[in-house]
Amino acid sequence: MSKVTELTGHSCRVLHLAMSPDGQTVVSAAADETLRLWKCFGVDPGKKKSKSISSASSFVRRGIR
């Protein structure tokens, strides 16, 4: 692994990181009581799948985290 970039923006230490379900965005929560959203990972256009949700009930079946 190699460092690609340094994400700066918080004025205090970062307490928690989480990744979005689609794997593109990371959220960081810091002791300065802020949340930062980072678009870290893009989708490869060659591998991108088109998603279509036919009804609201299918969304509920997938679950909400």
WOMO-V39774 format. One record per backbone hydrogen bond with DSSP energy under -1.0 kcal/mol. NH is the residue of the N-H (numbers start at 1). CO is the residue of the C=O. E is the energy in kcal/mol with one decimal. If there is no record, write none. Layout:
nh-><NH;NH>
co-><CO;CO>
e-><E;E>
This chain:
nh-><15;16;18;20;23;26;27;28;29;30;31;33;36;38;40;40;41;47;48;60;61;62>
co-><29;29;27;25;20;38;18;36;16;34;13;30;28;26;24;38;24;44;44;56;57;58>
e-><-2.9;-1.8;-1.9;-2.8;-1.7;-2.7;-2.9;-2.4;-2.5;-1.8;-2.5;-1.4;-2.3;-3.2;-1.1;-1.4;-2.1;-1.5;-1.0;-1.6;-1.9;-1.3>
